[in-house]
């Protein structure tokens, strides 16, 4: 079952000279039990940036999600990931053993990487045609699918390199693309997942000093 939301919002606030993370500001501090009351500006709660987005609201983007389930619920850090490319209407083109799929639902909790710079209207106008024409070539027939060698990553990266060639730019290898664009976002997502699950379990999470706002709890490995 696909989650249609990106989970509950996370916030961070300061009390007892510590940072406290939770889903909402409690009436009393979970550490000292005192009523929170009015706070100084530096103690005001701030929202934590959510690394997940509804992929069907993203145009011309590379999307990443677990093959089964969602990041916040089922993903364990070792599960297979599935990738796709959105058109200008948020339809997600992705390659599976059944050929190229055009999903209008199922990518509501994704990591998104925009593929076009702002102002690239000429390429955006042609994007849907490029994507559809590319997807109907013989390379992406169901019988050509190979889980380890000719898969969803092959499909998305080949398309991205076609676009780069159109722009007169150098193509990207799979390892280079993953290291440069995917890893930074999945690393942030992993920290967020860890923090989210700790708060779900305990109700809050506390840190002693200024830290990355989605740093995983001590003793917990990133997902």
Legacy VTK file of the C-alpha trace (Angstrom):
# vtk DataFile Version 3.0
C-alpha trace
ASCII
DATASET POLYDATA
POINTS 223 float
0.000 0.000 0.000
1.425 3.391 -0.957
1.361 6.233 1.503
-0.228 9.331 0.048
1.470 11.649 2.516
5.073 12.387 3.338
4.495 11.679 7.027
3.929 13.986 9.986
5.953 17.224 10.083
8.998 17.302 12.348
9.890 20.302 14.450
12.811 21.304 16.653
12.586 23.567 19.696
14.896 24.536 22.534
14.354 23.937 26.246
16.517 22.970 29.231
19.487 24.151 27.161
18.900 21.288 24.759
17.351 20.787 21.353
14.183 18.713 21.414
12.715 17.151 18.276
9.097 16.047 18.049
5.982 16.074 15.873
4.448 19.001 17.797
5.253 21.363 20.656
4.031 19.775 23.915
2.293 21.756 26.633
5.071 20.842 29.050
8.747 20.094 28.482
9.361 16.321 28.260
12.603 16.772 30.234
11.696 19.059 33.155
7.883 18.812 32.933
7.540 22.597 33.228
4.835 24.321 31.212
6.375 25.584 28.000
4.600 28.947 28.067
5.925 31.848 26.021
9.409 31.435 24.618
12.219 33.662 23.474
12.708 34.031 19.756
15.742 31.718 19.783
13.634 29.053 21.489
10.789 29.219 18.984
10.079 25.934 17.175
11.399 25.509 13.652
10.273 22.970 11.087
12.700 20.322 9.843
13.011 20.142 6.081
11.300 17.008 4.755
13.465 15.242 2.126
10.438 13.511 0.595
8.055 14.948 -1.938
5.009 13.926 -3.921
6.677 12.904 -7.159
3.481 13.461 -9.127
3.803 17.167 -8.378
7.336 17.319 -9.771
8.082 18.244 -13.396
11.023 16.910 -15.393
12.622 15.198 -12.391
14.435 12.012 -11.456
12.543 10.178 -8.705
13.667 7.537 -6.239
11.487 5.378 -3.970
11.538 1.902 -2.391
10.390 -0.849 -4.747
8.057 -2.032 -1.992
6.402 0.190 0.619
7.553 3.675 1.568
10.681 5.279 3.002
9.181 6.182 6.377
7.430 2.858 6.983
9.077 -0.163 5.374
12.483 0.948 4.088
15.368 -0.653 6.016
18.388 0.736 4.165
18.975 -2.504 2.254
15.700 -2.719 0.347
15.687 -2.348 -3.422
15.041 1.121 -4.779
13.091 1.975 -7.923
13.671 5.065 -10.065
11.779 6.950 -12.738
11.472 10.212 -14.672
8.498 12.581 -14.549
6.991 14.365 -17.508
5.605 17.893 -17.226
2.326 16.559 -15.803
3.854 14.463 -13.019
3.391 11.136 -14.796
6.284 8.902 -13.753
7.926 6.956 -16.585
9.799 3.937 -15.228
11.138 0.687 -16.630
10.255 -2.730 -15.181
10.063 -6.326 -16.353
6.721 -5.326 -17.878
8.298 -2.604 -20.012
7.952 1.151 -19.602
5.267 2.099 -17.093
3.545 5.468 -16.978
2.441 5.833 -13.366
-0.084 8.444 -12.306
-0.003 7.235 -8.700
2.371 5.393 -6.363
5.228 7.918 -6.126
3.730 10.161 -3.462
6.712 9.704 -1.109
9.833 10.075 -3.222
13.259 11.639 -3.267
13.232 14.068 -6.197
16.127 15.462 -8.223
15.191 18.206 -10.738
16.771 17.610 -14.137
16.217 21.045 -15.675
17.596 24.394 -14.579
15.087 27.238 -14.121
14.402 29.061 -17.361
15.037 26.114 -19.687
11.643 26.573 -21.306
12.686 25.392 -24.746
13.755 21.989 -23.458
10.741 21.777 -21.159
8.441 22.339 -24.145
9.997 19.298 -25.839
10.402 17.202 -22.709
7.235 15.128 -22.966
7.873 14.309 -26.631
11.502 13.368 -25.928
10.468 11.143 -23.018
7.659 9.420 -24.900
9.732 8.871 -28.048
12.627 7.531 -25.987
10.317 5.169 -24.087
8.846 3.615 -27.215
12.180 2.484 -28.676
12.980 -1.224 -28.808
15.597 -0.924 -26.072
12.900 -0.807 -23.393
10.719 -3.724 -24.409
9.753 -6.091 -21.559
11.895 -8.945 -22.904
14.999 -6.746 -22.804
14.726 -6.198 -19.065
17.534 -7.638 -16.921
17.400 -7.007 -13.189
21.126 -6.355 -12.779
22.191 -4.996 -16.165
19.284 -3.456 -18.073
16.921 -2.051 -15.497
15.217 1.096 -14.210
18.575 2.800 -13.599
19.699 1.979 -17.135
16.509 3.521 -18.471
16.668 6.750 -16.465
20.392 7.345 -16.908
20.257 6.672 -20.653
17.475 9.235 -20.970
19.358 11.767 -18.840
22.427 11.305 -21.049
20.297 11.817 -24.163
19.173 15.139 -22.712
22.758 16.084 -21.812
23.826 15.308 -25.378
20.997 17.495 -26.674
22.331 20.311 -24.490
25.877 19.730 -25.709
27.006 18.550 -22.277
29.173 15.629 -21.253
27.424 12.377 -20.392
27.393 10.863 -16.899
28.400 7.350 -15.869
26.157 5.500 -13.431
28.617 5.690 -10.528
29.252 9.383 -11.132
25.532 10.176 -11.285
24.773 8.230 -8.109
27.683 9.743 -6.170
27.054 13.315 -7.304
23.263 13.515 -7.280
21.709 10.530 -5.519
23.937 9.840 -2.493
23.701 13.350 -0.922
19.904 13.182 -0.994
19.596 9.582 0.179
22.046 10.275 3.008
19.861 13.154 4.195
16.771 10.984 3.786
18.343 8.198 5.874
19.039 10.588 8.749
15.504 11.914 8.552
14.046 8.386 8.597
16.062 7.487 11.693
14.989 10.632 13.528
11.359 10.180 12.473
11.195 6.596 13.738
12.810 7.445 17.080
10.229 10.181 17.649
7.426 7.795 16.677
8.717 5.309 19.232
9.654 7.626 22.104
7.635 10.769 21.427
10.705 13.011 21.213
14.465 13.067 20.689
17.003 15.253 22.502
20.446 16.466 21.517
22.911 18.369 23.697
24.498 20.678 21.186
23.903 22.366 17.838
23.938 19.659 15.229
22.703 18.834 11.797
18.937 19.062 12.127
18.460 15.524 10.901
21.472 13.906 12.562
20.565 10.362 13.624
20.415 9.555 17.336
23.516 8.296 19.100
23.948 4.572 18.645
21.558 4.416 15.707
22.971 3.790 12.286
21.541 5.686 9.347
18.966 3.661 7.479
LINES 1 224
223 0 1 2 3 4 5 6 7 8 9 10 11 12 13 14 15 16 17 18 19 20 21 22 23 24 25 26 27 28 29 30 31 32 33 34 35 36 37 38 39 40 41 42 43 44 45 46 47 48 49 50 51 52 53 54 55 56 57 58 59 60 61 62 63 64 65 66 67 68 69 70 71 72 73 74 75 76 77 78 79 80 81 82 83 84 85 86 87 88 89 90 91 92 93 94 95 96 97 98 99 100 101 102 103 104 105 106 107 108 109 110 111 112 113 114 115 116 117 118 119 120 121 122 123 124 125 126 127 128 129 130 131 132 133 134 135 136 137 138 139 140 141 142 143 144 145 146 147 148 149 150 151 152 153 154 155 156 157 158 159 160 161 162 163 164 165 166 167 168 169 170 171 172 173 174 175 176 177 178 179 180 181 182 183 184 185 186 187 188 189 190 191 192 193 194 195 196 197 198 199 200 201 202 203 204 205 206 207 208 209 210 211 212 213 214 215 216 217 218 219 220 221 222
